[in-house]
Amino acid sequence: MDPRIPEAASVTSSKLIKFTNCRLLRGDSLVKADLWISPETGRVLHGQDVFYSQKLGPSKVIDLGGKILAPGFVETQVNGGFGFDFSNECDNLSDYAKGVNKIRKGLVQFGVTSFLPTITSQKTTLYKKVLPFLKPSSSIRSASQGAEILGAHCEGPFINPCRNGIHPKSVLVKPEDGFASLAECYGADNLQGGSNSTVRLVTIAPELPGAIDAIADLDARGIIASIGHSTTTYEHAISALSAGASTITHLFNAMEPLHHRNPGIFGLLGVPSSNKPFFGLIADGIHLHATCINLAWHAHREGCILVTDAMFAAGLPDGVYDWTNGDRIEKKGQVLHLVDSDGKIAGSASTMIECINNFRNWTGASIAESLTAASRTPARMLGIDGVKGVLEPGADADLVVLDDSEDAEGWKSLKIEQVWKFGEMVFKAD
């Protein structure tokens, strides 16, 4: 048994739940099977062992009527939502904490049960001020808190100013002293390393002075280094992989385009399979053409991770809003643009379930493959496969119940019916 997965077979309570008449996401398939969970431990159980060996029966049986039961979604790049931004330097830190909690409770309605709150490039004072609010919340296994924080994703400020996107150039810095530069920026206490590190993932441009050394140091500490917002060549990107970088931030966006004589970062999807990195895709229909999504998926299916890149305006009515760095952002549906910027994209207002549906229709991926790109694959990237993103005994009972439909034009849609966190229902559709 994987030592990271807690023992789950032994339970001391008969308050067990059995889901029946459902299709479970198992591996690359949907299989007809029952699923047992314990609200006491908040974990998935081995149903046959509980029933036959421990002679315990379920206190509640839930017939899902043939619906899909999948692991909760794991989101690795979400900047904010519901009017709050993780890069917001609140004067009153209690307001910041309230904003974080608002997003945690809001995300579950879209199937997200675990996530990395993402801070874009900011001054070092902001990182040191707010990162303590974004440390992993796994020590408090409370379903009432909503989506679980797995640590922060620091998207910058160690990025290339030529590929800054909407990140303000005035705050960008070079990691000239390697890891020491990162510690000075984020605060050494926030870089403890491993799954309990406050900073769990750092997006960095490998061509910057000191970046390769910083990547190696991050990897040695168990902090994930992601290549992004970069003008790096293919050869330099290979050096970043060799140093320990293991993923790519929003592939295609904020990087040099694919060229037949210099494949750049995208070329990493063509290296030998054992060395291929994970990569994020924003499948909102705005950031990327559907063909690019399809191309990346077929190049490296096992590494594909769906992300929303959602901003504070996600979940808000259409309109113009002030952003944290002094810019203004206009929201029209799922589209966010900087005002007076010739249409520059400013993140996303899409939800994870919308991205999953887009991805499935554009690529021809199966339901199981599409759901895996939002659950097990990001969990694998984070090193928590077996705990998150699966429905195996010992895993956290973070669950999404989905209905599947197809309209007259052939568009296939998954709709969220229920969301469970640690064995407790936290959302039910009207």
HELIX and SHEET records of a PDB file:
HELIX    1   1 GLY A   47  GLN A   48  1                                   2    
HELIX    2   2 ASP A   49  SER A   53  3                                   5    
HELIX    3   3 LEU A   93  LEU A  107  1                                  15    
HELIX    4   4 VAL A  108  PHE A  110  5                                   3    
HELIX    5   5 THR A  124  VAL A  130  1                                   7    
HELIX    6   6 LEU A  131  LEU A  134  5                                   4    
HELIX    7   7 ALA A  143  GLN A  145  5                                   3    
HELIX    8   8 PRO A  161  ARG A  163  5                                   3    
HELIX    9   9 LYS A  169  VAL A  171  5                                   3    
HELIX   10  10 PHE A  179  TYR A  186  1                                   8    
HELIX   11  11 ALA A  188  ASN A  190  5                                   3    
HELIX   12  12 ALA A  211  ALA A  220  1                                  10    
HELIX   13  13 TYR A  234  ALA A  243  1                                  10    
HELIX   14  14 GLY A  264  GLY A  270  5                                   7    
HELIX   15  15 SER A  273  ASN A  275  5                                   3    
HELIX   16  16 ALA A  290  ALA A  299  1                                  10    
HELIX   17  17 ARG A  301  GLY A  303  5                                   3    
HELIX   18  18 MET A  352  THR A  363  1                                  12    
HELIX   19  19 ILE A  367  THR A  372  1                                   6    
HELIX   20  20 ARG A  376  MET A  381  1                                   6    
SHEET    1   A 4 ARG A  43  LEU A  45  0                                        
SHEET    2   A 4 LEU A  35  SER A  38 -1                                        
SHEET    3   A 4 ILE A  17  THR A  20 -1                                        
SHEET    4   A 4 LYS A  60  ASP A  63  1                                        
SHEET    1   B 6 SER A  29  LYS A  32  0                                        
SHEET    2   B 6 ARG A  23  ARG A  26 -1                                        
SHEET    3   B 6 ILE A  68  PRO A  71  1                                        
SHEET    4   B 6 LEU A 399  GLU A 406 -1                                        
SHEET    5   B 6 LYS A 412  LYS A 421 -1                                        
SHEET    6   B 6 GLU A 424  LYS A 428 -1                                        
SHEET    1   C 3 PHE A  73  VAL A  78  0                                        
SHEET    2   C 3 VAL A 112  THR A 120  1                                        
SHEET    3   C 3 GLU A 148  ILE A 149  1                                        
SHEET    1   D 8 PHE A  73  VAL A  78  0                                        
SHEET    2   D 8 VAL A 112  THR A 120  1                                        
SHEET    3   D 8 ALA A 152  GLU A 155  1                                        
SHEET    4   D 8 VAL A 199  ILE A 204  1                                        
SHEET    5   D 8 ILE A 224  ILE A 227  1                                        
SHEET    6   D 8 THR A 247  ILE A 248  1                                        
SHEET    7   D 8 PHE A 278  ILE A 282  1                                        
SHEET    8   D 8 CYS A 304  VAL A 307  1                                        
SHEET    1   E 2 GLY A  80  GLY A  81  0                                        
SHEET    2   E 2 PHE A  84  ASP A  85 -1                                        
SHEET    1   F 4 GLY A 319  ASP A 322  0                                        
SHEET    2   F 4 ARG A 328  LYS A 332 -1                                        
SHEET    3   F 4 VAL A 335  LEU A 338 -1                                        
SHEET    4   F 4 ILE A 345  SER A 348 -1                                        
END                                                                             
